């Protein structure tokens, strides 16, 4: 019997996935969680064969749990479940040597097939995620431009940003103009969203 653990913060999806997996005669979901808190220790204590981890959860993310499990020499398989086809998440998942990285909007039967393939020693990555990384454009922004772009999340005006950075407003405007030009975007918000999606910040 394959022992599975499911960490997923959306309660309805958590219940639905547990029900789906328990329908398989050789699968048993031995634990679930709606947050990432203490999940790594529970997985180790329950001697879980396959850990299915949502990428974004309260307390601790799926990637943070994966990292903790790897540090503890967890012998089982790790599968990340996500709704986010973001290159930076995928790269971090690869760094933690996860065995699977699947989008939640995949057909339910494909999850079962993926788990079985992973148990046979394969790695399974959603093609959309792989495509996103292959098509990713190298980051054109300097370290300073990235710092300013990130600060735009909390700072409303050029004046406030200039004060925080001890720069003139003209210099800050020049930086923002450069950021928009390099990213091919027309607004600060658009540039910020692009940088997040590309995994630059």
Backbone as CSV, one residue per row, in Angstrom:
resi,resn,N_x,N_y,N_z,CA_x,CA_y,CA_z,C_x,C_y,C_z
1,UNK,0.843,-1.204,0.000,0.000,0.000,0.000,0.878,1.254,0.000
2,UNK,0.612,2.138,-0.940,1.363,3.395,-1.026,0.746,4.431,-0.100
3,UNK,1.560,4.960,0.792,1.086,5.931,1.782,1.327,7.349,1.253
4,UNK,0.236,8.143,1.207,0.318,9.505,0.675,-0.045,10.529,1.738
5,UNK,0.543,11.712,1.591,0.188,12.848,2.450,-0.158,14.011,1.532
6,UNK,-1.263,14.700,1.862,-1.743,15.796,1.020,-1.795,17.100,1.813
7,UNK,-1.020,18.083,1.386,-1.065,19.422,1.986,-1.602,20.386,0.931
8,UNK,-2.805,20.881,1.156,-3.502,21.758,0.198,-4.410,22.683,0.982
9,UNK,-4.248,24.005,0.785,-4.960,24.950,1.651,-6.402,25.232,1.238
10,UNK,-6.817,24.826,0.045,-8.220,24.990,-0.342,-8.994,23.755,0.135
11,UNK,-9.868,23.959,1.106,-10.502,22.834,1.786,-11.271,21.915,0.843
12,UNK,-12.032,22.501,-0.094,-12.809,21.675,-1.020,-11.899,20.835,-1.908
13,UNK,-10.831,21.439,-2.402,-9.889,20.712,-3.252,-9.158,19.652,-2.448
14,UNK,-8.813,19.975,-1.225,-8.159,19.020,-0.342,-9.027,17.770,-0.190
15,UNK,-10.305,17.981,0.114,-11.237,16.862,0.302,-11.427,16.069,-0.988
16,UNK,-11.549,16.791,-2.106,-11.778,16.131,-3.395,-10.578,15.279,-3.794
17,UNK,-9.373,15.825,-3.611,-8.178,15.063,-3.963,-8.000,13.840,-3.059
18,UNK,-8.290,14.010,-1.776,-8.196,12.872,-0.846,-9.155,11.765,-1.277
19,UNK,-10.378,12.152,-1.623,-11.382,11.172,-2.053,-10.924,10.451,-3.327
20,UNK,-10.405,11.241,-4.269,-9.933,10.676,-5.535,-8.809,9.666,-5.307
21,UNK,-7.847,10.019,-4.470,-6.698,9.151,-4.245,-7.069,7.912,-3.440
22,UNK,-7.976,8.064,-2.497,-8.407,6.922,-1.684,-9.210,5.903,-2.489
23,UNK,-9.733,6.308,-3.644,-10.463,5.374,-4.506,-9.540,4.326,-5.129
24,UNK,-8.268,4.668,-5.218,-7.296,3.710,-5.765,-7.013,2.626,-4.720
25,UNK,-7.114,1.377,-5.128,-6.998,0.258,-4.185,-5.646,0.202,-3.477
26,UNK,-4.603,0.663,-4.161,-3.261,0.566,-3.577,-2.748,1.881,-3.013
27,UNK,-3.629,2.898,-2.934,-3.269,4.190,-2.347,-4.001,4.383,-1.022
28,UNK,-3.322,4.999,-0.070,-3.965,5.385,1.187,-3.455,6.765,1.603
29,UNK,-4.362,7.735,1.742,-3.990,9.058,2.224,-3.952,8.987,3.750
30,UNK,-2.746,9.026,4.310,-2.583,8.818,5.758,-2.570,10.129,6.530
31,UNK,-2.556,11.254,5.821,-2.567,12.551,6.492,-2.853,13.673,5.517
32,UNK,-3.508,14.724,6.034,-3.766,15.917,5.224,-3.546,17.161,6.083
33,UNK,-3.343,18.287,5.415,-3.210,19.549,6.135,-3.683,20.686,5.249
34,UNK,-4.258,21.722,5.884,-4.694,22.915,5.163,-3.663,24.041,5.267
35,UNK,-2.600,23.806,6.021,-1.492,24.761,6.123,-0.182,23.985,6.011
36,UNK,0.913,24.735,5.931,2.206,24.075,5.849,2.840,23.812,7.205
37,UNK,2.158,24.204,8.269,2.739,24.100,9.613,2.962,22.650,10.028
38,UNK,4.196,22.325,10.404,4.581,20.991,10.902,4.364,19.872,9.882
39,UNK,4.151,20.210,8.626,3.877,19.183,7.615,5.089,18.271,7.413
40,UNK,6.274,18.846,7.349,7.481,18.029,7.115,7.646,16.978,8.213
41,UNK,7.470,17.382,9.462,7.638,16.434,10.568,6.556,15.356,10.537
42,UNK,5.320,15.734,10.158,4.246,14.742,10.055,4.549,13.726,8.956
43,UNK,5.058,14.206,7.832,5.399,13.309,6.719,6.476,12.310,7.148
44,UNK,7.460,12.795,7.872,8.520,11.900,8.354,7.978,10.903,9.372
45,UNK,7.170,11.384,10.312,6.634,10.513,11.365,5.706,9.436,10.802
46,UNK,4.926,9.795,9.786,3.946,8.861,9.212,4.558,7.928,8.169
47,UNK,5.852,8.086,7.918,6.545,7.245,6.933,5.807,7.259,5.583
48,UNK,5.628,8.459,5.095,4.874,8.674,3.858,5.731,8.333,2.638
49,UNK,5.110,7.676,1.651,5.806,7.322,0.409,5.783,8.472,-0.602
50,UNK,4.651,9.193,-0.640,4.491,10.291,-1.597,3.898,11.507,-0.883
51,UNK,4.603,12.622,-0.942,4.114,13.879,-0.359,3.630,14.781,-1.477
52,UNK,2.339,15.154,-1.432,1.773,16.087,-2.406,1.601,17.431,-1.730
53,UNK,2.300,18.436,-2.229,2.387,19.720,-1.535,1.923,20.869,-2.422
54,UNK,0.954,21.623,-1.916,0.529,22.850,-2.592,1.667,23.861,-2.476
55,UNK,1.869,24.640,-3.541,3.015,25.545,-3.541,2.822,26.757,-2.635
56,UNK,1.580,27.252,-2.505,1.317,28.428,-1.671,0.314,28.060,-0.576
57,UNK,0.801,28.072,0.664,-0.046,27.757,1.816,0.308,28.684,2.965
58,UNK,-0.633,28.859,3.908,-0.293,29.607,5.125,0.790,28.877,5.910
59,UNK,1.539,29.623,6.681,2.588,29.119,7.588,3.868,28.717,6.854
60,UNK,3.737,27.857,5.838,4.927,27.387,5.129,4.521,26.927,3.733
61,UNK,5.313,27.291,2.738,4.976,26.923,1.362,5.406,25.494,1.064
62,UNK,4.852,24.952,-0.017,5.230,23.612,-0.443,6.715,23.501,-0.758
63,UNK,7.285,24.557,-1.338,8.711,24.535,-1.663,9.574,24.561,-0.399
64,UNK,9.120,25.293,0.610,9.848,25.318,1.886,9.784,23.956,2.568
65,UNK,8.624,23.299,2.477,8.477,21.952,3.050,9.382,20.979,2.309
66,UNK,9.402,21.090,0.976,10.266,20.218,0.165,11.725,20.373,0.584
67,UNK,12.144,21.619,0.779,13.528,21.881,1.193,13.820,21.247,2.551
68,UNK,12.871,21.383,3.478,13.044,20.801,4.819,13.126,19.279,4.748
69,UNK,12.284,18.692,3.910,12.300,17.225,3.757,13.632,16.752,3.179
70,UNK,14.134,17.472,2.193,15.421,17.090,1.593,16.546,17.194,2.622
71,UNK,16.488,18.215,3.467,17.503,18.380,4.510,17.462,17.235,5.513
72,UNK,16.276,16.630,5.680,16.110,15.516,6.612,16.286,14.158,5.922
73,UNK,16.762,14.187,4.667,16.978,12.954,3.890,15.705,12.118,3.763
74,UNK,14.597,12.802,3.509,13.320,12.116,3.283,13.457,11.141,2.110
75,UNK,13.124,9.866,2.315,13.351,8.865,1.269,12.233,8.751,0.234
76,UNK,11.092,9.423,0.495,9.945,9.282,-0.398,9.971,10.245,-1.574
77,UNK,8.844,10.282,-2.271,8.701,11.137,-3.449,7.995,12.440,-3.073
78,UNK,8.388,13.536,-3.749,7.779,14.844,-3.498,7.164,15.360,-4.787
79,UNK,5.868,15.693,-4.714,5.155,16.259,-5.859,4.611,17.619,-5.455
80,UNK,4.911,18.643,-6.252,4.386,19.982,-6.016,3.146,20.184,-6.875
81,UNK,2.076,20.680,-6.248,0.840,21.008,-6.958,0.688,22.529,-6.967
82,UNK,0.348,23.083,-8.107,0.257,24.542,-8.181,-0.754,24.998,-9.217
83,UNK,-1.263,26.213,-9.023,-2.078,26.860,-10.053,-1.226,27.877,-10.812
84,UNK,0.052,28.012,-10.411,0.913,29.068,-10.940,1.973,28.505,-11.880
85,UNK,1.876,28.847,-13.152,2.882,28.427,-14.135,4.007,29.459,-14.174
86,UNK,4.660,29.672,-13.042,5.702,30.685,-12.939,7.080,30.036,-12.980
87,UNK,7.945,30.628,-13.790,9.270,30.053,-13.996,10.083,30.006,-12.708
88,UNK,9.961,31.041,-11.859,10.779,31.062,-10.644,10.387,29.942,-9.682
89,UNK,9.081,29.639,-9.597,8.636,28.524,-8.751,9.189,27.201,-9.285
90,UNK,9.112,27.043,-10.594,9.581,25.801,-11.200,11.083,25.614,-10.979
91,UNK,11.843,26.692,-11.120,13.284,26.608,-10.903,13.609,26.218,-9.461
92,UNK,12.862,26.783,-8.518,13.075,26.434,-7.114,12.717,24.973,-6.865
93,UNK,11.652,24.509,-7.506,11.260,23.102,-7.381,12.375,22.190,-7.899
94,UNK,12.971,22.563,-9.019,14.084,21.780,-9.566,15.263,21.778,-8.603
95,UNK,15.512,22.923,-7.967,16.619,23.025,-7.010,16.416,22.085,-5.825
96,UNK,15.147,21.851,-5.461,14.839,20.957,-4.340,14.675,19.505,-4.789
97,UNK,14.948,19.271,-6.080,14.905,17.916,-6.644,13.559,17.225,-6.400
98,UNK,12.488,17.957,-6.678,11.169,17.339,-6.549,10.995,16.316,-7.666
99,UNK,10.109,15.355,-7.433,9.884,14.277,-8.397,8.771,14.605,-9.381
100,UNK,7.916,15.556,-9.008,6.826,15.955,-9.896,6.421,17.392,-9.644
101,UNK,5.981,18.061,-10.710,5.506,19.440,-10.589,4.313,19.543,-11.522
102,UNK,3.117,19.596,-10.924,1.887,19.488,-11.703,0.967,20.671,-11.459
103,UNK,0.290,21.080,-12.504,-0.708,22.138,-12.384,-2.015,21.554,-11.873
104,UNK,-2.676,22.277,-10.964,-3.915,21.776,-10.369,-5.047,21.642,-11.378
105,UNK,-4.980,22.396,-12.489,-6.077,22.321,-13.454,-5.929,21.143,-14.419
106,UNK,-4.956,20.266,-14.147,-4.816,19.058,-14.965,-5.969,18.109,-14.669
107,UNK,-6.363,17.245,-15.629,-7.429,16.264,-15.373,-7.075,15.377,-14.188
108,UNK,-8.079,15.008,-13.399,-7.830,14.261,-12.164,-7.139,12.917,-12.415
109,UNK,-7.488,12.246,-13.514,-6.862,10.942,-13.761,-5.374,11.084,-14.078
110,UNK,-4.978,12.257,-14.566,-3.559,12.459,-14.887,-2.715,12.537,-13.613
111,UNK,-3.314,12.987,-12.498,-2.597,13.023,-11.222,-2.253,11.599,-10.782
112,UNK,-3.231,10.708,-10.858,-3.004,9.309,-10.474,-1.931,8.691,-11.363
113,UNK,-2.015,8.934,-12.671,-1.014,8.394,-13.605,0.373,8.948,-13.286
114,UNK,0.416,10.243,-12.950,1.697,10.871,-12.626,2.306,10.250,-11.368
115,UNK,1.488,10.024,-10.354,1.984,9.409,-9.111,2.549,8.025,-9.402
116,UNK,1.835,7.265,-10.208,2.306,5.908,-10.535,3.624,5.961,-11.315
117,UNK,3.715,6.896,-12.245,4.954,7.033,-13.023,6.124,7.426,-12.123
118,UNK,5.853,8.313,-11.172,6.891,8.765,-10.240,7.337,7.622,-9.326
119,UNK,6.390,6.803,-8.884,6.725,5.653,-8.046,7.595,4.643,-8.794
120,UNK,7.492,4.657,-10.120,8.323,3.764,-10.945,9.708,4.357,-11.216
121,UNK,9.955,5.546,-10.677,11.280,6.143,-10.806,11.388,7.275,-11.807
122,UNK,10.258,7.656,-12.407,10.270,8.753,-13.374,10.067,10.094,-12.674
123,UNK,10.425,11.175,-13.351,10.037,12.508,-12.915,8.974,13.009,-13.883
124,UNK,7.988,13.729,-13.343,6.873,14.194,-14.169,6.688,15.688,-13.961
125,UNK,6.920,16.459,-15.013,6.731,17.906,-14.971,5.700,18.295,-16.021
126,UNK,4.756,19.155,-15.620,3.743,19.610,-16.559,4.412,20.318,-17.744
127,UNK,4.038,19.954,-18.971,4.658,20.556,-20.157,4.555,22.084,-20.200
128,UNK,3.445,22.643,-19.672,3.276,24.103,-19.669,4.371,24.778,-18.848
129,UNK,4.766,24.130,-17.756,5.794,24.699,-16.896,7.158,24.641,-17.566
130,UNK,7.436,23.528,-18.191,8.716,23.370,-18.879,8.818,24.380,-20.014
131,UNK,7.724,24.530,-20.756,7.687,25.485,-21.869,7.936,26.900,-21.375
132,UNK,7.352,27.234,-20.225,7.518,28.571,-19.663,8.967,28.886,-19.346
133,UNK,9.696,27.900,-18.824,11.100,28.105,-18.488,11.943,28.215,-19.758
134,UNK,11.669,27.349,-20.734,12.439,27.372,-21.981,12.269,28.681,-22.729
135,UNK,11.060,29.270,-22.602,10.778,30.512,-23.324,11.126,31.767,-22.523
136,UNK,11.624,31.563,-21.307,11.893,32.705,-20.430,13.018,33.583,-20.991
137,UNK,12.774,34.876,-20.969,13.775,35.838,-21.426,14.725,36.136,-20.267
138,UNK,16.017,36.242,-20.562,16.976,36.579,-19.513,16.634,37.950,-18.923
139,UNK,16.881,38.080,-17.633,16.571,39.313,-16.921,17.441,40.463,-17.444
140,UNK,16.821,41.503,-18.020,17.609,42.616,-18.573,17.906,43.719,-17.557
141,UNK,17.346,43.595,-16.347,17.431,44.685,-15.376,18.670,44.570,-14.489
142,UNK,19.206,45.719,-14.109,20.341,45.744,-13.187,19.840,45.477,-11.766
143,UNK,20.787,45.226,-10.868,20.436,44.984,-9.466,19.704,46.189,-8.871
144,UNK,20.163,47.385,-9.212,19.546,48.615,-8.697,18.128,48.777,-9.246
145,UNK,17.939,48.483,-10.537,16.613,48.583,-11.145,15.646,47.584,-10.521
146,UNK,16.131,46.395,-10.223,15.289,45.388,-9.562,14.895,45.844,-8.164
147,UNK,15.848,46.454,-7.460,15.575,46.979,-6.114,14.471,48.036,-6.169
148,UNK,14.575,48.941,-7.134,13.580,50.004,-7.276,12.228,49.425,-7.668
149,UNK,12.240,48.468,-8.587,10.989,47.846,-9.025,10.287,47.157,-7.856
150,UNK,11.047,46.476,-7.042,10.463,45.791,-5.884,9.885,46.789,-4.887
151,UNK,10.566,47.920,-4.719,10.091,48.935,-3.776,8.791,49.584,-4.242
152,UNK,8.539,49.537,-5.540,7.314,50.133,-6.076,6.060,49.417,-5.569
153,UNK,6.232,48.211,-5.009,5.095,47.490,-4.426,4.563,48.227,-3.197
154,UNK,5.470,48.876,-2.446,5.069,49.515,-1.186,5.014,51.045,-1.261
155,UNK,5.652,51.600,-2.277,5.765,53.067,-2.346,4.879,53.596,-3.475
156,UNK,4.046,54.589,-3.132,3.041,55.067,-4.088,3.581,56.087,-5.080
157,UNK,4.486,56.943,-4.638,4.905,58.057,-5.502,6.415,58.056,-5.736
158,UNK,6.803,58.736,-6.814,8.224,58.898,-7.130,8.937,59.649,-6.010
159,UNK,8.254,60.644,-5.443,8.841,61.445,-4.364,9.178,60.569,-3.152
160,UNK,8.223,59.714,-2.755,8.455,58.817,-1.611,9.616,57.872,-1.891
161,UNK,9.657,57.352,-3.100,10.726,56.422,-3.477,12.083,57.120,-3.450
162,UNK,12.130,58.341,-3.963,13.373,59.124,-3.962,13.873,59.361,-2.535
163,UNK,12.925,59.665,-1.628,13.298,59.902,-0.231,13.863,58.641,0.411
164,UNK,13.253,57.511,0.130,13.714,56.249,0.719,15.092,55.857,0.199
165,UNK,15.361,56.173,-1.061,16.623,55.783,-1.679,17.690,56.865,-1.593
166,UNK,17.320,58.037,-1.040,18.233,59.177,-0.953,18.732,59.586,-2.348
167,UNK,17.786,59.594,-3.298,18.078,60.000,-4.670,17.169,61.153,-5.053
168,UNK,17.523,61.849,-6.121,16.638,62.908,-6.604,15.466,62.276,-7.344
169,UNK,14.351,63.002,-7.410,13.187,62.493,-8.125,13.518,62.262,-9.602
170,UNK,14.349,63.143,-10.179,14.741,62.997,-11.575,15.486,61.686,-11.816
171,UNK,16.386,61.330,-10.879,17.145,60.084,-11.007,16.213,58.878,-10.931
172,UNK,15.253,58.925,-10.005,14.295,57.831,-9.866,13.455,57.705,-11.127
173,UNK,13.020,58.840,-11.667,12.234,58.807,-12.911,13.035,58.183,-14.053
174,UNK,14.342,58.486,-14.084,15.204,57.899,-15.110,15.299,56.382,-14.963
175,UNK,15.411,55.928,-13.704,15.452,54.491,-13.444,14.147,53.828,-13.912
176,UNK,13.020,54.424,-13.555,11.721,53.853,-13.919,11.550,53.827,-15.434
177,UNK,11.988,54.899,-16.095,11.924,54.959,-17.559,12.754,53.836,-18.183
178,UNK,13.928,53.585,-17.604,14.808,52.520,-18.089,14.160,51.153,-17.892
179,UNK,13.526,50.967,-16.729,12.848,49.699,-16.426,11.739,49.427,-17.443
180,UNK,10.917,50.449,-17.718,9.811,50.291,-18.660,10.342,50.002,-20.060
181,UNK,11.406,50.670,-20.430,11.991,50.475,-21.755,12.555,49.062,-21.919
182,UNK,13.306,48.608,-20.914,13.942,47.286,-20.990,12.927,46.150,-20.961
183,UNK,11.831,46.353,-20.249,10.826,45.282,-20.125,9.735,45.380,-21.184
184,UNK,9.721,46.479,-21.944,8.701,46.650,-22.975,7.315,46.828,-22.400
185,UNK,7.242,47.408,-21.194,5.956,47.618,-20.529,5.617,49.110,-20.525
186,UNK,4.350,49.407,-20.245,3.912,50.806,-20.313,3.554,51.400,-18.956
187,UNK,3.619,50.595,-17.896,3.310,51.108,-16.559,4.141,50.378,-15.516
188,UNK,4.237,50.990,-14.340,4.984,50.378,-13.247,4.370,49.034,-12.851
189,UNK,3.037,49.000,-12.771,2.342,47.764,-12.373,2.599,46.652,-13.379
190,UNK,2.555,46.994,-14.644,2.795,45.997,-15.692,4.223,45.457,-15.590
191,UNK,5.176,46.348,-15.349,6.576,45.931,-15.202,6.763,45.041,-13.985
192,UNK,6.084,45.400,-12.895,6.153,44.627,-11.660,5.585,43.231,-11.863
193,UNK,4.430,43.145,-12.508,3.799,41.847,-12.760,4.660,40.978,-13.669
194,UNK,5.252,41.599,-14.689,6.123,40.864,-15.592,7.328,40.301,-14.845
195,UNK,7.942,41.142,-14.013,9.120,40.708,-13.252,8.788,39.563,-12.309
196,UNK,7.602,39.612,-11.694,7.169,38.523,-10.813,6.982,37.231,-11.620
197,UNK,6.281,37.338,-12.743,5.999,36.165,-13.567,7.269,35.521,-14.106
198,UNK,8.272,36.362,-14.407,9.535,35.847,-14.941,10.474,35.345,-13.849
199,UNK,10.100,35.620,-12.589,10.941,35.169,-11.485,12.149,36.044,-11.225
200,UNK,12.096,37.323,-11.714,13.228,38.232,-11.492,13.204,38.802,-10.082
201,UNK,12.010,38.896,-9.487,11.909,39.369,-8.100,11.022,38.423,-7.310
